[in-house]
Amino acid sequence: MESNEALYGEVEREVEGRADRLWEVASRLHAHPELAHAEHESAALLTGELRAGGFDVTEGVAGMPTAFVGRAGDGRRPAVAFLLEYDALPELGHACGHNLIAAAGLGAALAVRAVTGAEDGTVLAVGSPAEEGDGGKVAEVAAGVFDEVDAALMIHPGVEDQVWAPLTAQVPVRVRFHGRPAHPTGNPGEGIDALAALIETFNMLGAVERRFPQGSHVQGIITEGGTATNIVPAFAEGLFGCRGLTTAALDDVVAEVTRCAGAAASALGARVEVERVGTGYEHFRNSEPLSARFAHHIARSGIQLRDPDPHTLLGSSDIGDVSGVVPAIHPFVAIMDADGSDHTARFARAAASPRGRAAMLASAKALACLAVDILHDPGITAAAWQSFHAQQVAAGRPSTG
């Protein structure tokens, strides 16, 4: 790895030479936030930058108009993919800092492309829409985007500097109860209260959830509960966000929601339908060999990453599905202090702040240096795949790659 020191310096200088332009990109994304699958201007901006930097770009990947893959190289291995996110949140804009994710991945991809040749391997910049929606990476995994990739690399802005992200598996579950209408005082015995069945489901889950293992929980809302107070609700619907520390644990949570809803329906004489909404996200599997190298590289910019608190769970992301098919990293780099939180207006402001700019540039440099390791040090790539296969075997899954 010491032999790569000259290349580390080269890619870092390439990032630094593009610093102002990368910040312009991040700022434009921030100033014009676009929601899931509507990121047309964002995708056009990023693909234009990639083409100008010598990448061949394919748009409309996996049937999504705002998804793209930029490719430099002739497809030979090793292959490294930088993951770009660029969708925003309703009302809050880039309150998750996706503008910085996109700019950091873009900067790293352009820097590595500038200092490596086709004989070194392949560099991909994968644009994934709708991370805050149904998860573009899920569709990209299914479409085979990562089939010939050796490492998937991205960073995420945060409130702490963490070497990896404890991201849980998740899936929304819709529960519909069908009852029978009646007047609540005139002929209540003829009614079957669908809303009461839904409320009873909430009550049972509140008791059952106490025995869930760490990382597993359910959050629910009532999306429909009747039309008038003087009509026994014949239909009620709830949406439950189910999470599990692992993908297998998530299946257990969904089974509990199904069981409780069925018991409530049986007790009140209602009919119930329970369905998963989409495929959800798998839990994230960190590539320790790669994340350790990233931590080493970003320390060159004065940022010290640490392991997350074992009791801290940071939600879910479609990077989980990518980590199930290829070694992947997802470190957090702080753009504000630990008393803050993402998905807030304050975090959105931090994503356009000087600290956000510094974190983006440091991340781009570290990502580029890690890509140098993957492309030029077979030992790093081998260790990443060895760790990946061990994780797959431990989970009882067939191991490929």
C-alpha positions as CSV (number, residue, x, y, z in Angstrom):
1,M,0.0,0.0,0.0
2,E,2.9,2.3,0.5
3,S,3.6,2.1,-3.2
4,N,0.2,3.8,-3.7
5,E,1.3,7.0,-1.9
6,A,2.1,8.8,-5.1
7,L,-1.4,8.0,-6.5
8,Y,-3.0,9.1,-3.3
9,G,-1.4,12.5,-3.7
10,E,-2.5,12.7,-7.4
11,V,-6.2,11.9,-6.7
12,E,-6.2,14.3,-3.8
13,R,-4.8,17.1,-5.9
14,E,-7.4,16.2,-8.6
15,V,-10.2,16.7,-6.1
16,E,-8.7,19.9,-4.8
17,G,-8.4,21.2,-8.3
18,R,-12.1,20.6,-8.8
19,A,-13.1,21.9,-5.3
20,D,-15.0,25.0,-6.5
21,R,-16.8,23.2,-9.3
22,L,-17.8,20.4,-7.0
23,W,-19.2,22.9,-4.5
24,E,-21.1,24.6,-7.3
25,V,-22.7,21.2,-8.1
26,A,-23.5,20.6,-4.5
27,S,-25.0,24.1,-4.1
28,R,-27.1,23.8,-7.3
29,L,-28.5,20.5,-6.1
30,H,-29.2,22.1,-2.7
31,A,-30.9,25.2,-4.2
32,H,-33.1,23.1,-6.5
33,P,-34.3,20.1,-4.5
34,E,-36.2,17.4,-6.4
35,L,-38.2,14.6,-4.9
36,A,-38.0,10.9,-5.5
37,H,-38.0,9.9,-9.2
38,A,-38.4,13.5,-10.2
39,E,-34.7,14.4,-10.0
40,H,-34.5,15.4,-13.7
41,E,-32.4,18.5,-13.3
42,S,-30.2,16.9,-10.7
43,A,-29.5,13.9,-12.9
44,A,-28.9,16.1,-16.0
45,L,-26.4,18.1,-14.0
46,L,-24.5,15.1,-12.7
47,T,-24.4,13.2,-16.0
48,G,-23.2,16.3,-17.8
49,E,-20.3,16.6,-15.4
50,L,-19.4,12.9,-15.9
51,R,-19.5,13.2,-19.6
52,A,-17.3,16.2,-19.5
53,G,-14.9,14.2,-17.4
54,G,-14.6,11.4,-19.9
55,F,-17.2,8.9,-18.7
56,D,-19.6,7.0,-21.0
57,V,-23.0,7.5,-19.4
58,T,-26.1,5.4,-19.7
59,E,-29.3,7.0,-18.6
60,G,-32.7,5.4,-17.7
61,V,-31.0,2.5,-15.9
62,A,-33.3,-0.2,-14.3
63,G,-36.3,1.4,-15.9
64,M,-35.9,4.6,-13.9
65,P,-35.6,7.8,-16.0
66,T,-33.5,9.6,-13.4
67,A,-31.1,6.7,-12.8
68,F,-27.7,6.5,-14.6
69,V,-24.4,4.8,-14.7
70,G,-21.2,6.5,-15.8
71,R,-18.4,4.2,-16.8
72,A,-14.7,4.7,-17.4
73,G,-12.7,1.7,-18.5
74,D,-13.4,-1.3,-20.7
75,G,-15.2,-3.4,-18.0
76,R,-12.2,-5.3,-16.7
77,R,-11.9,-6.1,-13.0
78,P,-11.3,-4.9,-10.5
79,A,-14.3,-2.5,-10.7
80,V,-15.2,0.2,-8.2
81,A,-18.5,2.0,-8.1
82,F,-19.1,5.3,-6.4
83,L,-22.8,5.7,-5.4
84,L,-24.5,9.1,-5.9
85,E,-27.8,10.1,-4.3
86,Y,-29.6,13.3,-5.2
87,D,-33.2,13.1,-4.2
88,A,-34.6,15.5,-1.5
89,L,-37.3,15.4,1.2
90,P,-40.7,17.0,0.9
91,E,-40.7,20.6,2.4
92,L,-37.2,20.1,3.9
93,G,-35.2,19.9,0.7
94,H,-31.7,18.4,1.2
95,A,-32.2,17.8,4.9
96,C,-30.4,14.5,4.5
97,G,-27.4,16.0,2.7
98,H,-27.8,14.0,-0.6
99,N,-26.4,17.0,-2.4
100,L,-23.1,16.3,-0.6
101,I,-23.3,12.6,-1.3
102,A,-23.6,13.3,-5.0
103,A,-20.8,15.9,-5.1
104,A,-18.4,13.7,-3.1
105,G,-19.0,10.6,-5.3
106,L,-18.7,12.8,-8.4
107,G,-15.4,14.3,-7.3
108,A,-14.0,10.9,-6.4
109,A,-15.0,9.4,-9.7
110,L,-13.6,12.2,-11.8
111,A,-10.3,12.2,-9.8
112,V,-9.8,8.4,-10.2
113,R,-10.7,8.6,-13.9
114,A,-8.1,11.3,-14.4
115,V,-5.2,9.3,-12.9
116,T,-5.9,5.7,-13.9
117,G,-6.1,3.9,-17.2
118,A,-8.3,1.2,-18.6
119,E,-5.6,-1.4,-17.8
120,D,-6.1,-0.6,-14.0
121,G,-9.7,-1.6,-13.9
122,T,-13.2,0.0,-14.2
123,V,-14.6,3.1,-12.5
124,L,-18.4,3.5,-12.2
125,A,-20.5,6.4,-11.0
126,V,-23.9,5.0,-10.2
127,G,-26.7,7.5,-9.9
128,S,-29.5,6.2,-7.7
129,P,-32.8,8.1,-7.4
130,A,-35.4,7.9,-4.6
131,E,-33.4,6.8,-1.6
132,E,-36.0,8.7,0.4
133,G,-38.7,6.9,-1.6
134,D,-38.8,3.3,-2.7
135,G,-35.0,3.1,-3.1
136,G,-33.5,3.2,-6.6
137,K,-30.6,1.0,-5.5
138,V,-33.0,-1.9,-5.0
139,A,-34.0,-1.8,-8.6
140,E,-30.4,-1.3,-9.7
141,V,-29.4,-4.4,-7.8
142,A,-32.2,-6.4,-9.4
143,A,-31.1,-5.1,-12.9
144,G,-27.6,-6.4,-12.4
145,V,-25.8,-3.0,-12.1
146,F,-23.5,-4.3,-9.4
147,D,-22.9,-7.8,-10.9
148,E,-19.4,-7.1,-12.1
149,V,-18.4,-4.7,-9.3
150,D,-15.8,-5.3,-6.6
151,A,-16.7,-2.5,-4.2
152,A,-19.6,0.0,-3.8
153,L,-18.5,3.2,-2.1
154,M,-20.4,6.2,-0.6
155,I,-20.4,8.5,2.3
156,H,-23.3,10.1,4.2
157,P,-23.4,13.4,6.0
158,G,-24.2,13.1,9.6
159,V,-23.9,14.6,13.1
160,E,-21.0,12.3,14.2
161,D,-18.0,10.9,12.4
162,Q,-18.6,7.1,12.2
163,V,-16.7,4.5,10.3
164,W,-19.8,2.6,9.4
165,A,-23.6,2.9,9.7
166,P,-25.8,0.5,11.7
167,L,-28.7,0.6,9.2
168,T,-31.6,-1.8,9.8
169,A,-33.8,-3.7,7.4
170,Q,-37.2,-2.2,6.8
171,V,-40.4,-2.6,4.9
172,P,-43.8,-0.8,5.1
173,V,-46.8,-3.0,5.8
174,R,-50.3,-2.0,4.9
175,V,-53.2,-3.5,7.0
176,R,-56.8,-3.1,5.8
177,F,-59.8,-4.1,7.8
178,H,-63.2,-4.7,6.2
179,G,-66.2,-4.5,8.5
180,R,-69.9,-3.7,8.2
181,P,-71.5,-0.2,8.6
182,A,-74.3,0.5,11.0
183,H,-75.7,3.3,13.1
184,P,-73.7,3.4,16.4
185,T,-76.8,3.9,18.5
186,G,-79.7,2.9,16.3
187,N,-78.5,-0.6,15.3
188,P,-75.0,-1.1,16.7
189,G,-75.4,-4.8,16.8
190,E,-75.5,-5.0,13.0
191,G,-72.1,-3.3,12.6
192,I,-68.6,-4.6,12.5
193,D,-66.2,-1.8,13.5
194,A,-63.2,-2.0,11.2
195,L,-61.5,1.0,13.1
196,A,-61.8,-0.8,16.4
197,A,-60.0,-3.8,14.9
198,L,-57.2,-1.5,13.7
199,I,-56.9,0.2,17.1
200,E,-56.8,-3.2,18.7
201,T,-54.0,-4.2,16.4
202,F,-52.0,-1.1,17.7
203,N,-52.7,-2.1,21.3
204,M,-51.5,-5.7,20.8
205,L,-48.4,-4.6,19.0
206,G,-47.6,-2.2,21.8
207,A,-47.5,-5.2,24.2
208,V,-45.8,-7.5,21.8
209,E,-43.1,-5.0,20.8
210,R,-41.7,-5.2,24.3
211,R,-40.2,-8.6,23.6
212,F,-38.7,-7.6,20.2
213,P,-34.9,-8.0,20.0
214,Q,-32.7,-4.9,19.8
215,G,-33.1,-3.1,16.4
216,S,-36.6,-4.5,15.8
217,H,-39.7,-2.2,16.2
218,V,-42.9,-1.1,14.5
219,Q,-44.2,2.4,14.0
220,G,-47.8,2.9,12.6
221,I,-50.3,5.5,11.5
222,I,-54.0,5.3,10.7
223,T,-54.4,6.3,7.0
224,E,-58.2,5.8,6.9
225,G,-60.5,5.4,9.9
226,G,-64.1,6.1,8.8
227,T,-66.1,8.9,7.2
228,A,-68.5,10.1,10.0
229,T,-68.9,9.7,13.7
230,N,-72.5,8.4,13.3
231,I,-71.5,5.5,11.1
232,V,-69.7,2.4,12.3
233,P,-66.5,2.4,10.2
234,A,-66.8,-0.4,7.6
235,F,-63.2,0.1,6.4
236,A,-60.0,1.1,8.2
237,E,-56.5,1.1,7.0
238,G,-53.1,1.4,8.8
239,L,-49.6,1.7,7.5
240,F,-46.9,0.2,9.7
241,G,-43.1,0.8,9.3
242,C,-41.5,-2.5,10.3
243,R,-37.7,-2.6,11.0
244,G,-35.4,-5.4,12.0
245,L,-31.7,-5.5,13.0
246,T,-31.3,-8.0,10.2
247,T,-33.3,-9.0,7.2
248,A,-34.3,-12.2,8.9
249,A,-35.4,-10.4,12.0
250,L,-37.5,-8.1,9.8
251,D,-39.5,-11.1,8.6
252,D,-40.3,-12.0,12.2
253,V,-41.6,-8.4,12.8
254,V,-43.8,-8.6,9.8
255,A,-45.1,-12.0,11.0
256,E,-46.0,-10.4,14.3
257,V,-47.9,-7.6,12.6
258,T,-49.8,-10.2,10.5
259,R,-50.6,-12.3,13.6
260,C,-51.9,-9.3,15.7
261,A,-54.0,-8.0,12.8
262,G,-55.5,-11.5,12.3
263,A,-56.3,-11.9,16.0
264,A,-58.0,-8.5,16.0
265,A,-60.0,-9.3,12.9
266,S,-61.1,-12.7,14.4
267,A,-62.1,-11.1,17.7
268,L,-64.3,-8.5,16.1
269,G,-65.6,-10.5,13.1
270,A,-63.8,-8.3,10.5
271,R,-61.9,-9.4,7.4
272,V,-58.3,-8.3,7.2
273,E,-55.7,-7.9,4.4
274,V,-52.0,-7.6,5.2
275,E,-49.5,-6.8,2.5
276,R,-45.9,-5.6,2.2
277,V,-45.6,-2.3,0.3
278,G,-42.7,-2.8,-2.1
279,T,-39.7,-4.9,-1.3
280,G,-38.3,-2.7,1.5
281,Y,-34.6,-2.5,2.3
282,E,-32.2,-5.1,3.6
283,H,-29.9,-4.3,6.5
284,F,-26.5,-2.9,5.8
285,R,-23.5,-5.2,5.9
286,N,-20.3,-3.2,6.4
287,S,-17.1,-4.2,4.6
288,E,-14.7,-3.8,7.5
289,P,-11.5,-4.1,5.3
290,L,-12.8,-1.2,3.1
291,S,-14.2,1.0,5.8
292,A,-11.0,0.7,7.8
293,R,-9.0,1.9,4.8
294,F,-11.5,4.8,4.3
295,A,-11.0,5.8,7.9
296,H,-7.3,5.7,7.4
297,H,-7.6,8.0,4.3
298,I,-10.0,10.5,5.7
299,A,-7.7,10.9,8.7
300,R,-5.3,12.6,6.2
301,S,-7.9,15.5,6.2
302,G,-8.0,15.6,10.0
303,I,-11.3,13.7,10.4
304,Q,-11.1,10.8,12.9
305,L,-13.9,8.2,12.4
306,R,-15.0,5.9,15.3
307,D,-17.3,2.9,15.6
308,P,-20.9,3.8,16.3
309,D,-22.4,3.4,19.7
310,P,-23.7,-0.3,19.9
311,H,-27.1,0.9,21.0
312,T,-27.5,3.5,18.2
313,L,-29.5,2.5,15.1
314,L,-29.7,5.0,12.3
315,G,-32.7,4.0,10.3
316,S,-32.6,2.2,7.0
317,S,-31.3,2.8,3.4
318,D,-31.2,1.0,0.1
319,I,-27.4,0.7,0.4
320,G,-28.4,-2.4,2.5
321,D,-29.5,-4.2,-0.7
322,V,-26.2,-3.3,-2.4
323,S,-24.2,-4.6,0.5
324,G,-25.9,-7.9,0.0
325,V,-24.3,-8.4,-3.4
326,V,-21.0,-6.6,-3.2
327,P,-18.6,-5.3,-0.5
328,A,-19.8,-1.8,0.5
329,I,-19.1,1.1,2.8
330,H,-21.4,3.8,4.2
331,P,-19.5,5.9,6.7
332,F,-20.9,9.0,8.3
333,V,-19.0,12.3,8.1
334,A,-20.3,15.1,10.4
335,I,-21.5,18.4,9.0
336,M,-22.9,19.6,12.3
337,D,-22.6,18.9,16.0
338,A,-24.0,15.8,17.7
339,D,-26.9,17.8,19.3
340,G,-28.5,18.0,15.8
341,S,-30.3,15.6,13.6
342,D,-30.8,14.9,10.0
343,H,-34.2,15.4,8.4
344,T,-34.5,18.8,10.0
345,A,-34.3,22.3,8.6
346,R,-31.1,22.9,10.6
347,F,-29.4,19.9,8.9
348,A,-30.5,21.2,5.5
349,R,-28.7,24.5,6.2
350,A,-25.6,22.5,7.3
351,A,-25.6,20.8,3.9
352,A,-24.9,24.2,2.3
353,S,-22.5,25.4,5.0
354,P,-18.7,25.8,5.0
355,R,-18.5,22.7,7.2
356,G,-20.5,20.8,4.7
357,R,-18.1,21.8,1.9
358,A,-15.1,20.7,3.9
359,A,-16.7,17.4,4.7
360,M,-17.6,16.8,1.1
361,L,-14.1,17.5,-0.1
362,A,-12.5,15.4,2.6
363,S,-14.8,12.6,1.7
364,A,-14.2,12.8,-2.0
365,K,-10.4,12.6,-1.4
366,A,-10.8,9.6,0.9
367,L,-13.1,7.8,-1.5
368,A,-10.7,8.4,-4.3
369,C,-7.8,7.1,-2.3
370,L,-9.8,4.0,-1.3
371,A,-10.5,3.4,-5.0
372,V,-6.8,3.6,-5.7
373,D,-6.3,0.8,-3.2
374,I,-9.0,-1.4,-4.8
375,L,-7.7,-0.8,-8.3
376,H,-4.0,-1.3,-7.5
377,D,-3.8,-3.5,-4.4
378,P,-5.2,-7.1,-5.0
379,G,-4.8,-7.8,-1.3
380,I,-7.4,-5.1,-0.4
381,T,-10.0,-6.5,-2.9
382,A,-9.3,-10.0,-1.9
383,A,-9.8,-9.1,1.8
384,A,-13.0,-7.3,1.0
385,W,-14.5,-10.3,-0.8
386,Q,-13.3,-12.7,1.9
387,S,-15.1,-10.6,4.5
388,F,-18.2,-10.4,2.3
389,H,-18.3,-14.2,1.8
390,A,-17.9,-14.8,5.5
391,Q,-20.9,-12.5,6.2
392,Q,-23.0,-14.4,3.6
393,V,-22.1,-17.7,5.1
394,A,-22.9,-16.5,8.6
395,A,-26.3,-15.4,7.4
396,G,-27.0,-18.7,5.7
397,R,-27.1,-17.1,2.3
398,P,-25.5,-18.3,-0.9
399,S,-22.3,-16.4,-1.5
400,T,-21.4,-15.0,-5.0
401,G,-19.0,-12.5,-6.4
